[in-house]
Amino acid sequence: MPSDLPVLTSTPARADHAVRAAGRALARLGRSDLGGHVVLTAGHDGPSGDLTAQERAVARAVERALRRRPLRLPPAPPAPPAPPG
């Protein structure tokens, strides 16, 4: 779940590897300005003990979440005033 606040959190709370993976994915995508919440759930065979597989899954989830989220561009600068006359 992406957030405009640049803080990353997770459920379960001690999933530090997942939070780091999400941060790396955001940085790779040029969106280090964002944060969000990572929720780890068990697969159909139960939770995976493979941290590398979990990190890959988190990176893919971050990419998908950003594709669904509209890009927020900085506001355009104001137009210069019209010349007199």
PyMOL Python script that loads the backbone (N, CA, C, O; Angstrom):
from pymol import cmd

cmd.read_pdbstr("""\
ATOM      1  N   MET A   1       0.845  -1.164   0.000  1.00  0.00           N
ATOM      2  CA  MET A   1       0.000   0.000   0.000  1.00  0.00           C
ATOM      3  C   MET A   1       0.898   1.237   0.000  1.00  0.00           C
ATOM      4  O   MET A   1       1.469   1.582   1.034  1.00  0.00           O
ATOM      5  N   PRO A   2       1.029   1.902  -1.139  1.00  0.00           N
ATOM      6  CA  PRO A   2       1.889   3.087  -1.215  1.00  0.00           C
ATOM      7  C   PRO A   2       1.349   4.239  -0.378  1.00  0.00           C
ATOM      8  O   PRO A   2       0.150   4.338  -0.119  1.00  0.00           O
ATOM      9  N   SER A   3       2.258   5.097   0.032  1.00  0.00           N
ATOM     10  CA  SER A   3       1.897   6.260   0.826  1.00  0.00           C
ATOM     11  C   SER A   3       2.791   7.426   0.444  1.00  0.00           C
ATOM     12  O   SER A   3       3.945   7.235   0.061  1.00  0.00           O
ATOM     13  N   ASP A   4       2.255   8.633   0.549  1.00  0.00           N
ATOM     14  CA  ASP A   4       3.068   9.822   0.293  1.00  0.00           C
ATOM     15  C   ASP A   4       4.030  10.110   1.437  1.00  0.00           C
ATOM     16  O   ASP A   4       4.979  10.875   1.267  1.00  0.00           O
ATOM     17  N   LEU A   5       3.799   9.507   2.603  1.00  0.00           N
ATOM     18  CA  LEU A   5       4.724   9.669   3.720  1.00  0.00           C
ATOM     19  C   LEU A   5       5.916   8.747   3.491  1.00  0.00           C
ATOM     20  O   LEU A   5       5.715   7.553   3.269  1.00  0.00           O
ATOM     21  N   PRO A   6       7.139   9.247   3.536  1.00  0.00           N
ATOM     22  CA  PRO A   6       8.305   8.421   3.205  1.00  0.00           C
ATOM     23  C   PRO A   6       8.739   7.488   4.342  1.00  0.00           C
ATOM     24  O   PRO A   6       9.903   7.481   4.742  1.00  0.00           O
ATOM     25  N   VAL A   7       7.794   6.711   4.851  1.00  0.00           N
ATOM     26  CA  VAL A   7       8.053   5.757   5.927  1.00  0.00           C
ATOM     27  C   VAL A   7       7.549   4.396   5.467  1.00  0.00           C
ATOM     28  O   VAL A   7       6.445   4.281   4.934  1.00  0.00           O
ATOM     29  N   LEU A   8       8.369   3.362   5.676  1.00  0.00           N
ATOM     30  CA  LEU A   8       7.974   2.006   5.323  1.00  0.00           C
ATOM     31  C   LEU A   8       7.726   1.205   6.599  1.00  0.00           C
ATOM     32  O   LEU A   8       8.534   1.229   7.528  1.00  0.00           O
ATOM     33  N   THR A   9       6.604   0.499   6.630  1.00  0.00           N
ATOM     34  CA  THR A   9       6.259  -0.363   7.755  1.00  0.00           C
ATOM     35  C   THR A   9       5.805  -1.712   7.214  1.00  0.00           C
ATOM     36  O   THR A   9       5.620  -1.880   6.008  1.00  0.00           O
ATOM     37  N   SER A  10       5.625  -2.677   8.127  1.00  0.00           N
ATOM     38  CA  SER A  10       5.219  -4.005   7.667  1.00  0.00           C
ATOM     39  C   SER A  10       4.328  -4.685   8.692  1.00  0.00           C
ATOM     40  O   SER A  10       4.323  -4.343   9.875  1.00  0.00           O
ATOM     41  N   THR A  11       3.572  -5.662   8.198  1.00  0.00           N
ATOM     42  CA  THR A  11       2.840  -6.610   9.023  1.00  0.00           C
ATOM     43  C   THR A  11       3.265  -7.986   8.532  1.00  0.00           C
ATOM     44  O   THR A  11       3.035  -8.301   7.365  1.00  0.00           O
ATOM     45  N   PRO A  12       3.867  -8.808   9.358  1.00  0.00           N
ATOM     46  CA  PRO A  12       4.179  -8.621  10.762  1.00  0.00           C
ATOM     47  C   PRO A  12       5.227  -7.522  10.965  1.00  0.00           C
ATOM     48  O   PRO A  12       6.011  -7.204  10.070  1.00  0.00           O
ATOM     49  N   ALA A  13       5.208  -6.966  12.157  1.00  0.00           N
ATOM     50  CA  ALA A  13       6.007  -5.780  12.439  1.00  0.00           C
ATOM     51  C   ALA A  13       7.505  -6.008  12.309  1.00  0.00           C
ATOM     52  O   ALA A  13       8.223  -5.045  12.037  1.00  0.00           O
ATOM     53  N   ARG A  14       8.010  -7.190  12.480  1.00  0.00           N
ATOM     54  CA  ARG A  14       9.455  -7.427  12.453  1.00  0.00           C
ATOM     55  C   ARG A  14       9.928  -7.982  11.114  1.00  0.00           C
ATOM     56  O   ARG A  14      10.935  -8.688  11.078  1.00  0.00           O
ATOM     57  N   ALA A  15       9.255  -7.696  10.035  1.00  0.00           N
ATOM     58  CA  ALA A  15       9.649  -8.170   8.711  1.00  0.00           C
ATOM     59  C   ALA A  15      10.639  -7.185   8.080  1.00  0.00           C
ATOM     60  O   ALA A  15      10.383  -6.612   7.021  1.00  0.00           O
ATOM     61  N   ASP A  16      11.764  -7.007   8.755  1.00  0.00           N
ATOM     62  CA  ASP A  16      12.754  -6.019   8.311  1.00  0.00           C
ATOM     63  C   ASP A  16      13.254  -6.287   6.896  1.00  0.00           C
ATOM     64  O   ASP A  16      13.480  -5.348   6.133  1.00  0.00           O
ATOM     65  N   HIS A  17      13.427  -7.553   6.537  1.00  0.00           N
ATOM     66  CA  HIS A  17      13.896  -7.884   5.189  1.00  0.00           C
ATOM     67  C   HIS A  17      12.899  -7.405   4.127  1.00  0.00           C
ATOM     68  O   HIS A  17      13.297  -6.953   3.053  1.00  0.00           O
ATOM     69  N   ALA A  18      11.618  -7.505   4.431  1.00  0.00           N
ATOM     70  CA  ALA A  18      10.595  -7.066   3.476  1.00  0.00           C
ATOM     71  C   ALA A  18      10.589  -5.547   3.354  1.00  0.00           C
ATOM     72  O   ALA A  18      10.426  -5.008   2.259  1.00  0.00           O
ATOM     73  N   VAL A  19      10.764  -4.864   4.470  1.00  0.00           N
ATOM     74  CA  VAL A  19      10.800  -3.397   4.441  1.00  0.00           C
ATOM     75  C   VAL A  19      12.009  -2.927   3.627  1.00  0.00           C
ATOM     76  O   VAL A  19      11.899  -2.000   2.824  1.00  0.00           O
ATOM     77  N   ARG A  20      13.160  -3.570   3.837  1.00  0.00           N
ATOM     78  CA  ARG A  20      14.355  -3.195   3.061  1.00  0.00           C
ATOM     79  C   ARG A  20      14.140  -3.474   1.574  1.00  0.00           C
ATOM     80  O   ARG A  20      14.540  -2.674   0.729  1.00  0.00           O
ATOM     81  N   ALA A  21      13.511  -4.603   1.250  1.00  0.00           N
ATOM     82  CA  ALA A  21      13.246  -4.939  -0.152  1.00  0.00           C
ATOM     83  C   ALA A  21      12.312  -3.909  -0.786  1.00  0.00           C
ATOM     84  O   ALA A  21      12.509  -3.518  -1.936  1.00  0.00           O
ATOM     85  N   ALA A  22      11.311  -3.474  -0.050  1.00  0.00           N
ATOM     86  CA  ALA A  22      10.392  -2.448  -0.559  1.00  0.00           C
ATOM     87  C   ALA A  22      11.146  -1.140  -0.795  1.00  0.00           C
ATOM     88  O   ALA A  22      10.927  -0.473  -1.807  1.00  0.00           O
ATOM     89  N   GLY A  23      12.025  -0.773   0.123  1.00  0.00           N
ATOM     90  CA  GLY A  23      12.819   0.445  -0.038  1.00  0.00           C
ATOM     91  C   GLY A  23      13.722   0.376  -1.255  1.00  0.00           C
ATOM     92  O   GLY A  23      13.850   1.351  -1.995  1.00  0.00           O
ATOM     93  N   ARG A  24      14.353  -0.784  -1.466  1.00  0.00           N
ATOM     94  CA  ARG A  24      15.213  -0.946  -2.654  1.00  0.00           C
ATOM     95  C   ARG A  24      14.386  -0.861  -3.933  1.00  0.00           C
ATOM     96  O   ARG A  24      14.818  -0.256  -4.914  1.00  0.00           O
ATOM     97  N   ALA A  25      13.199  -1.465  -3.924  1.00  0.00           N
ATOM     98  CA  ALA A  25      12.343  -1.422  -5.121  1.00  0.00           C
ATOM     99  C   ALA A  25      11.910   0.011  -5.414  1.00  0.00           C
ATOM    100  O   ALA A  25      11.933   0.435  -6.569  1.00  0.00           O
ATOM    101  N   LEU A  26      11.521   0.755  -4.398  1.00  0.00           N
ATOM    102  CA  LEU A  26      11.132   2.156  -4.609  1.00  0.00           C
ATOM    103  C   LEU A  26      12.308   2.961  -5.159  1.00  0.00           C
ATOM    104  O   LEU A  26      12.134   3.769  -6.071  1.00  0.00           O
ATOM    105  N   ALA A  27      13.499   2.745  -4.612  1.00  0.00           N
ATOM    106  CA  ALA A  27      14.683   3.472  -5.087  1.00  0.00           C
ATOM    107  C   ALA A  27      14.982   3.118  -6.540  1.00  0.00           C
ATOM    108  O   ALA A  27      15.280   3.998  -7.347  1.00  0.00           O
ATOM    109  N   ARG A  28      14.904   1.823  -6.876  1.00  0.00           N
ATOM    110  CA  ARG A  28      15.174   1.387  -8.251  1.00  0.00           C
ATOM    111  C   ARG A  28      14.173   2.007  -9.235  1.00  0.00           C
ATOM    112  O   ARG A  28      14.511   2.271 -10.389  1.00  0.00           O
ATOM    113  N   LEU A  29      12.951   2.235  -8.772  1.00  0.00           N
ATOM    114  CA  LEU A  29      11.912   2.818  -9.620  1.00  0.00           C
ATOM    115  C   LEU A  29      11.914   4.348  -9.581  1.00  0.00           C
ATOM    116  O   LEU A  29      11.050   4.989 -10.180  1.00  0.00           O
ATOM    117  N   GLY A  30      12.888   4.931  -8.871  1.00  0.00           N
ATOM    118  CA  GLY A  30      12.979   6.385  -8.795  1.00  0.00           C
ATOM    119  C   GLY A  30      11.919   7.015  -7.918  1.00  0.00           C
ATOM    120  O   GLY A  30      11.585   8.185  -8.106  1.00  0.00           O
ATOM    121  N   ARG A  31      11.377   6.269  -6.960  1.00  0.00           N
ATOM    122  CA  ARG A  31      10.306   6.783  -6.103  1.00  0.00           C
ATOM    123  C   ARG A  31      10.669   6.680  -4.630  1.00  0.00           C
ATOM    124  O   ARG A  31       9.831   6.307  -3.809  1.00  0.00           O
ATOM    125  N   SER A  32      11.897   7.003  -4.292  1.00  0.00           N
ATOM    126  CA  SER A  32      12.334   6.972  -2.896  1.00  0.00           C
ATOM    127  C   SER A  32      11.582   7.971  -2.033  1.00  0.00           C
ATOM    128  O   SER A  32      11.659   7.921  -0.806  1.00  0.00           O
ATOM    129  N   ASP A  33      10.855   8.880  -2.673  1.00  0.00           N
ATOM    130  CA  ASP A  33      10.070   9.864  -1.930  1.00  0.00           C
ATOM    131  C   ASP A  33       8.824   9.244  -1.307  1.00  0.00           C
ATOM    132  O   ASP A  33       8.184   9.868  -0.461  1.00  0.00           O
ATOM    133  N   LEU A  34       8.471   8.024  -1.713  1.00  0.00           N
ATOM    134  CA  LEU A  34       7.266   7.367  -1.203  1.00  0.00           C
ATOM    135  C   LEU A  34       7.597   6.419  -0.061  1.00  0.00           C
ATOM    136  O   LEU A  34       8.751   6.035   0.135  1.00  0.00           O
ATOM    137  N   GLY A  35       6.589   6.058   0.671  1.00  0.00           N
ATOM    138  CA  GLY A  35       6.675   5.030   1.696  1.00  0.00           C
ATOM    139  C   GLY A  35       5.499   4.098   1.509  1.00  0.00           C
ATOM    140  O   GLY A  35       4.922   4.022   0.424  1.00  0.00           O
ATOM    141  N   GLY A  36       5.147   3.396   2.558  1.00  0.00           N
ATOM    142  CA  GLY A  36       3.987   2.528   2.462  1.00  0.00           C
ATOM    143  C   GLY A  36       4.022   1.427   3.493  1.00  0.00           C
ATOM    144  O   GLY A  36       4.882   1.400   4.373  1.00  0.00           O
ATOM    145  N   HIS A  37       3.073   0.518   3.371  1.00  0.00           N
ATOM    146  CA  HIS A  37       2.941  -0.584   4.312  1.00  0.00           C
ATOM    147  C   HIS A  37       2.972  -1.894   3.539  1.00  0.00           C
ATOM    148  O   HIS A  37       2.219  -2.075   2.582  1.00  0.00           O
ATOM    149  N   VAL A  38       3.843  -2.805   3.954  1.00  0.00           N
ATOM    150  CA  VAL A  38       3.980  -4.122   3.335  1.00  0.00           C
ATOM    151  C   VAL A  38       3.286  -5.136   4.240  1.00  0.00           C
ATOM    152  O   VAL A  38       3.566  -5.214   5.436  1.00  0.00           O
ATOM    153  N   VAL A  39       2.378  -5.910   3.649  1.00  0.00           N
ATOM    154  CA  VAL A  39       1.687  -6.961   4.402  1.00  0.00           C
ATOM    155  C   VAL A  39       2.138  -8.306   3.840  1.00  0.00           C
ATOM    156  O   VAL A  39       1.899  -8.615   2.673  1.00  0.00           O
ATOM    157  N   LEU A  40       2.796  -9.103   4.688  1.00  0.00           N
ATOM    158  CA  LEU A  40       3.235 -10.434   4.274  1.00  0.00           C
ATOM    159  C   LEU A  40       2.166 -11.442   4.648  1.00  0.00           C
ATOM    160  O   LEU A  40       1.742 -11.513   5.802  1.00  0.00           O
ATOM    161  N   THR A  41       1.737 -12.216   3.676  1.00  0.00           N
ATOM    162  CA  THR A  41       0.748 -13.265   3.931  1.00  0.00           C
ATOM    163  C   THR A  41       1.351 -14.601   3.518  1.00  0.00           C
ATOM    164  O   THR A  41       2.305 -14.645   2.741  1.00  0.00           O
ATOM    165  N   ALA A  42       0.801 -15.671   4.032  1.00  0.00           N
ATOM    166  CA  ALA A  42       1.265 -17.007   3.688  1.00  0.00           C
ATOM    167  C   ALA A  42       0.720 -17.405   2.325  1.00  0.00           C
ATOM    168  O   ALA A  42      -0.402 -17.050   1.964  1.00  0.00           O
ATOM    169  N   GLY A  43       1.517 -18.137   1.583  1.00  0.00           N
ATOM    170  CA  GLY A  43       1.074 -18.666   0.304  1.00  0.00           C
ATOM    171  C   GLY A  43       0.160 -19.863   0.515  1.00  0.00           C
ATOM    172  O   GLY A  43      -0.174 -20.209   1.648  1.00  0.00           O
ATOM    173  N   HIS A  44      -0.239 -20.491  -0.581  1.00  0.00           N
ATOM    174  CA  HIS A  44      -1.171 -21.626  -0.467  1.00  0.00           C
ATOM    175  C   HIS A  44      -0.541 -22.818   0.257  1.00  0.00           C
ATOM    176  O   HIS A  44      -1.259 -23.683   0.759  1.00  0.00           O
ATOM    177  N   ASP A  45       0.791 -22.873   0.315  1.00  0.00           N
ATOM    178  CA  ASP A  45       1.476 -23.962   1.033  1.00  0.00           C
ATOM    179  C   ASP A  45       1.954 -23.527   2.413  1.00  0.00           C
ATOM    180  O   ASP A  45       2.699 -24.260   3.064  1.00  0.00           O
ATOM    181  N   GLY A  46       1.546 -22.369   2.862  1.00  0.00           N
ATOM    182  CA  GLY A  46       2.011 -21.842   4.141  1.00  0.00           C
ATOM    183  C   GLY A  46       3.126 -20.838   3.915  1.00  0.00           C
ATOM    184  O   GLY A  46       3.540 -20.612   2.778  1.00  0.00           O
ATOM    185  N   PRO A  47       3.613 -20.235   4.987  1.00  0.00           N
ATOM    186  CA  PRO A  47       4.637 -19.207   4.836  1.00  0.00           C
ATOM    187  C   PRO A  47       5.939 -19.787   4.311  1.00  0.00           C
ATOM    188  O   PRO A  47       6.324 -20.898   4.676  1.00  0.00           O
ATOM    189  N   SER A  48       6.595 -19.055   3.481  1.00  0.00           N
ATOM    190  CA  SER A  48       7.880 -19.468   2.934  1.00  0.00           C
ATOM    191  C   SER A  48       8.979 -19.039   3.893  1.00  0.00           C
ATOM    192  O   SER A  48       8.991 -17.908   4.377  1.00  0.00           O
ATOM    193  N   GLY A  49       9.894 -19.949   4.158  1.00  0.00           N
ATOM    194  CA  GLY A  49      11.053 -19.600   4.973  1.00  0.00           C
ATOM    195  C   GLY A  49      12.168 -19.010   4.126  1.00  0.00           C
ATOM    196  O   GLY A  49      13.215 -18.636   4.654  1.00  0.00           O
ATOM    197  N   ASP A  50      11.953 -18.922   2.819  1.00  0.00           N
ATOM    198  CA  ASP A  50      12.958 -18.418   1.888  1.00  0.00           C
ATOM    199  C   ASP A  50      12.877 -16.892   1.829  1.00  0.00           C
ATOM    200  O   ASP A  50      12.004 -16.335   1.164  1.00  0.00           O
ATOM    201  N   LEU A  51      13.791 -16.225   2.530  1.00  0.00           N
ATOM    202  CA  LEU A  51      13.755 -14.757   2.577  1.00  0.00           C
ATOM    203  C   LEU A  51      13.990 -14.141   1.208  1.00  0.00           C
ATOM    204  O   LEU A  51      13.418 -13.096   0.897  1.00  0.00           O
ATOM    205  N   THR A  52      14.817 -14.768   0.388  1.00  0.00           N
ATOM    206  CA  THR A  52      15.063 -14.243  -0.953  1.00  0.00           C
ATOM    207  C   THR A  52      13.782 -14.254  -1.775  1.00  0.00           C
ATOM    208  O   THR A  52      13.493 -13.294  -2.490  1.00  0.00           O
ATOM    209  N   ALA A  53      13.017 -15.329  -1.679  1.00  0.00           N
ATOM    210  CA  ALA A  53      11.742 -15.414  -2.400  1.00  0.00           C
ATOM    211  C   ALA A  53      10.767 -14.356  -1.881  1.00  0.00           C
ATOM    212  O   ALA A  53      10.040 -13.742  -2.663  1.00  0.00           O
ATOM    213  N   GLN A  54      10.752 -14.143  -0.565  1.00  0.00           N
ATOM    214  CA  GLN A  54       9.878 -13.119  -0.005  1.00  0.00           C
ATOM    215  C   GLN A  54      10.279 -11.732  -0.506  1.00  0.00           C
ATOM    216  O   GLN A  54       9.414 -10.917  -0.826  1.00  0.00           O
ATOM    217  N   GLU A  55      11.589 -11.460  -0.575  1.00  0.00           N
ATOM    218  CA  GLU A  55      12.055 -10.155  -1.045  1.00  0.00           C
ATOM    219  C   GLU A  55      11.687  -9.931  -2.508  1.00  0.00           C
ATOM    220  O   GLU A  55      11.296  -8.826  -2.886  1.00  0.00           O
ATOM    221  N   ARG A  56      11.808 -10.974  -3.337  1.00  0.00           N
ATOM    222  CA  ARG A  56      11.394 -10.845  -4.748  1.00  0.00           C
ATOM    223  C   ARG A  56       9.902 -10.567  -4.842  1.00  0.00           C
ATOM    224  O   ARG A  56       9.471  -9.740  -5.645  1.00  0.00           O
ATOM    225  N   ALA A  57       9.114 -11.254  -4.026  1.00  0.00           N
ATOM    226  CA  ALA A  57       7.660 -11.046  -4.039  1.00  0.00           C
ATOM    227  C   ALA A  57       7.318  -9.620  -3.608  1.00  0.00           C
ATOM    228  O   ALA A  57       6.430  -8.995  -4.188  1.00  0.00           O
ATOM    229  N   VAL A  58       8.009  -9.107  -2.607  1.00  0.00           N
ATOM    230  CA  VAL A  58       7.767  -7.737  -2.153  1.00  0.00           C
ATOM    231  C   VAL A  58       8.108  -6.752  -3.269  1.00  0.00           C
ATOM    232  O   VAL A  58       7.347  -5.817  -3.520  1.00  0.00           O
ATOM    233  N   ALA A  59       9.240  -6.950  -3.941  1.00  0.00           N
ATOM    234  CA  ALA A  59       9.634  -6.047  -5.035  1.00  0.00           C
ATOM    235  C   ALA A  59       8.577  -6.048  -6.140  1.00  0.00           C
ATOM    236  O   ALA A  59       8.228  -4.990  -6.665  1.00  0.00           O
ATOM    237  N   ARG A  60       8.065  -7.231  -6.495  1.00  0.00           N
ATOM    238  CA  ARG A  60       7.011  -7.304  -7.524  1.00  0.00           C
ATOM    239  C   ARG A  60       5.745  -6.612  -7.047  1.00  0.00           C
ATOM    240  O   ARG A  60       5.082  -5.931  -7.829  1.00  0.00           O
ATOM    241  N   ALA A  61       5.403  -6.778  -5.777  1.00  0.00           N
ATOM    242  CA  ALA A  61       4.196  -6.136  -5.244  1.00  0.00           C
ATOM    243  C   ALA A  61       4.335  -4.613  -5.263  1.00  0.00           C
ATOM    244  O   ALA A  61       3.375  -3.907  -5.571  1.00  0.00           O
ATOM    245  N   VAL A  62       5.519  -4.108  -4.936  1.00  0.00           N
ATOM    246  CA  VAL A  62       5.751  -2.658  -4.978  1.00  0.00           C
ATOM    247  C   VAL A  62       5.583  -2.152  -6.407  1.00  0.00           C
ATOM    248  O   VAL A  62       4.929  -1.133  -6.632  1.00  0.00           O
ATOM    249  N   GLU A  63       6.167  -2.854  -7.369  1.00  0.00           N
ATOM    250  CA  GLU A  63       6.037  -2.447  -8.776  1.00  0.00           C
ATOM    251  C   GLU A  63       4.582  -2.426  -9.218  1.00  0.00           C
ATOM    252  O   GLU A  63       4.149  -1.480  -9.876  1.00  0.00           O
ATOM    253  N   ARG A  64       3.826  -3.456  -8.865  1.00  0.00           N
ATOM    254  CA  ARG A  64       2.399  -3.508  -9.241  1.00  0.00           C
ATOM    255  C   ARG A  64       1.618  -2.389  -8.572  1.00  0.00           C
ATOM    256  O   ARG A  64       0.766  -1.760  -9.201  1.00  0.00           O
ATOM    257  N   ALA A  65       1.904  -2.139  -7.302  1.00  0.00           N
ATOM    258  CA  ALA A  65       1.180  -1.081  -6.578  1.00  0.00           C
ATOM    259  C   ALA A  65       1.439   0.282  -7.205  1.00  0.00           C
ATOM    260  O   ALA A  65       0.532   1.110  -7.287  1.00  0.00           O
ATOM    261  N   LEU A  66       2.661   0.518  -7.645  1.00  0.00           N
ATOM    262  CA  LEU A  66       2.966   1.815  -8.259  1.00  0.00           C
ATOM    263  C   LEU A  66       2.327   1.941  -9.640  1.00  0.00           C
ATOM    264  O   LEU A  66       1.966   3.043 -10.054  1.00  0.00           O
ATOM    265  N   ARG A  67       2.184   0.827 -10.356  1.00  0.00           N
ATOM    266  CA  ARG A  67       1.515   0.887 -11.665  1.00  0.00           C
ATOM    267  C   ARG A  67       0.054   1.271 -11.517  1.00  0.00           C
ATOM    268  O   ARG A  67      -0.506   1.946 -12.381  1.00  0.00           O
ATOM    269  N   ARG A  68      -0.567   0.839 -10.419  1.00  0.00           N
ATOM    270  CA  ARG A  68      -1.983   1.153 -10.187  1.00  0.00           C
ATOM    271  C   ARG A  68      -2.176   2.545  -9.628  1.00  0.00           C
ATOM    272  O   ARG A  68      -3.287   3.075  -9.663  1.00  0.00           O
ATOM    273  N   ARG A  69      -1.130   3.141  -9.119  1.00  0.00           N
ATOM    274  CA  ARG A  69      -1.222   4.448  -8.459  1.00  0.00           C
ATOM    275  C   ARG A  69      -0.909   5.537  -9.480  1.00  0.00           C
ATOM    276  O   ARG A  69       0.129   5.470 -10.137  1.00  0.00           O
ATOM    277  N   PRO A  70      -1.760   6.523  -9.632  1.00  0.00           N
ATOM    278  CA  PRO A  70      -1.459   7.593 -10.580  1.00  0.00           C
ATOM    279  C   PRO A  70      -0.218   8.364 -10.132  1.00  0.00           C
ATOM    280  O   PRO A  70      -0.030   8.642  -8.947  1.00  0.00           O
ATOM    281  N   LEU A  71       0.610   8.697 -11.095  1.00  0.00           N
ATOM    282  CA  LEU A  71       1.819   9.461 -10.822  1.00  0.00           C
ATOM    283  C   LEU A  71       1.443  10.870 -10.405  1.00  0.00           C
ATOM    284  O   LEU A  71       0.683  11.552 -11.093  1.00  0.00           O
ATOM    285  N   ARG A  72       1.978  11.298  -9.280  1.00  0.00           N
ATOM    286  CA  ARG A  72       1.706  12.658  -8.800  1.00  0.00           C
ATOM    287  C   ARG A  72       2.897  13.521  -9.165  1.00  0.00           C
ATOM    288  O   ARG A  72       3.982  13.373  -8.603  1.00  0.00           O
ATOM    289  N   LEU A  73       2.689  14.411 -10.098  1.00  0.00           N
ATOM    290  CA  LEU A  73       3.749  15.309 -10.530  1.00  0.00           C
ATOM    291  C   LEU A  73       3.763  16.556  -9.666  1.00  0.00           C
ATOM    292  O   LEU A  73       2.730  16.960  -9.132  1.00  0.00           O
ATOM    293  N   PRO A  74       4.947  17.175  -9.525  1.00  0.00           N
ATOM    294  CA  PRO A  74       4.968  18.436  -8.778  1.00  0.00           C
ATOM    295  C   PRO A  74       4.149  19.478  -9.512  1.00  0.00           C
ATOM    296  O   PRO A  74       4.026  19.409 -10.735  1.00  0.00           O
ATOM    297  N   PRO A  75       3.581  20.449  -8.792  1.00  0.00           N
ATOM    298  CA  PRO A  75       2.771  21.465  -9.456  1.00  0.00           C
ATOM    299  C   PRO A  75       3.601  22.275 -10.458  1.00  0.00           C
ATOM    300  O   PRO A  75       4.779  22.550 -10.233  1.00  0.00           O
ATOM    301  N   ALA A  76       2.973  22.638 -11.540  1.00  0.00           N
ATOM    302  CA  ALA A  76       3.650  23.454 -12.561  1.00  0.00           C
ATOM    303  C   ALA A  76       3.876  24.864 -12.020  1.00  0.00           C
ATOM    304  O   ALA A  76       3.055  25.382 -11.263  1.00  0.00           O
ATOM    305  N   PRO A  77       4.994  25.486 -12.413  1.00  0.00           N
ATOM    306  CA  PRO A  77       5.219  26.849 -11.966  1.00  0.00           C
ATOM    307  C   PRO A  77       4.173  27.780 -12.568  1.00  0.00           C
ATOM    308  O   PRO A  77       3.646  27.500 -13.644  1.00  0.00           O
ATOM    309  N   PRO A  78       3.868  28.873 -11.897  1.00  0.00           N
ATOM    310  CA  PRO A  78       2.860  29.788 -12.431  1.00  0.00           C
ATOM    311  C   PRO A  78       3.339  30.411 -13.746  1.00  0.00           C
ATOM    312  O   PRO A  78       4.536  30.591 -13.967  1.00  0.00           O
ATOM    313  N   ALA A  79       2.400  30.725 -14.588  1.00  0.00           N
ATOM    314  CA  ALA A  79       2.721  31.347 -15.882  1.00  0.00           C
ATOM    315  C   ALA A  79       3.235  32.763 -15.652  1.00  0.00           C
ATOM    316  O   ALA A  79       2.767  33.455 -14.747  1.00  0.00           O
ATOM    317  N   PRO A  80       4.196  33.199 -16.466  1.00  0.00           N
ATOM    318  CA  PRO A  80       4.673  34.581 -16.298  1.00  0.00           C
ATOM    319  C   PRO A  80       3.573  35.571 -16.650  1.00  0.00           C
ATOM    320  O   PRO A  80       2.704  35.274 -17.470  1.00  0.00           O
ATOM    321  N   PRO A  81       3.608  36.728 -16.042  1.00  0.00           N
ATOM    322  CA  PRO A  81       2.560  37.711 -16.349  1.00  0.00           C
ATOM    323  C   PRO A  81       2.648  38.155 -17.804  1.00  0.00           C
ATOM    324  O   PRO A  81       3.721  38.160 -18.406  1.00  0.00           O
ATOM    325  N   ALA A  82       1.514  38.522 -18.343  1.00  0.00           N
ATOM    326  CA  ALA A  82       1.458  39.007 -19.738  1.00  0.00           C
ATOM    327  C   ALA A  82       2.186  40.340 -19.831  1.00  0.00           C
ATOM    328  O   ALA A  82       2.106  41.158 -18.914  1.00  0.00           O
ATOM    329  N   PRO A  83       2.902  40.564 -20.943  1.00  0.00           N
ATOM    330  CA  PRO A  83       3.585  41.851 -21.097  1.00  0.00           C
ATOM    331  C   PRO A  83       2.569  42.989 -21.206  1.00  0.00           C
ATOM    332  O   PRO A  83       1.488  42.815 -21.768  1.00  0.00           O
ATOM    333  N   PRO A  84       2.921  44.135 -20.674  1.00  0.00           N
ATOM    334  CA  PRO A  84       1.978  45.275 -20.755  1.00  0.00           C
ATOM    335  C   PRO A  84       1.790  45.720 -22.204  1.00  0.00           C
ATOM    336  O   PRO A  84       2.707  45.677 -23.024  1.00  0.00           O
ATOM    337  N   GLY A  85       0.597  46.135 -22.470  1.00  0.00           N
ATOM    338  CA  GLY A  85       0.335  46.792 -23.634  1.00  0.00           C
ATOM    339  C   GLY A  85      -0.195  46.502 -24.849  1.00  0.00           C
ATOM    340  O   GLY A  85      -0.286  47.379 -25.708  1.00  0.00           O
TER     341      GLY A  85
END
""", "prot")
cmd.dss("prot")
cmd.show_as("cartoon", "prot")
cmd.util.cbc("prot")
cmd.orient("prot")
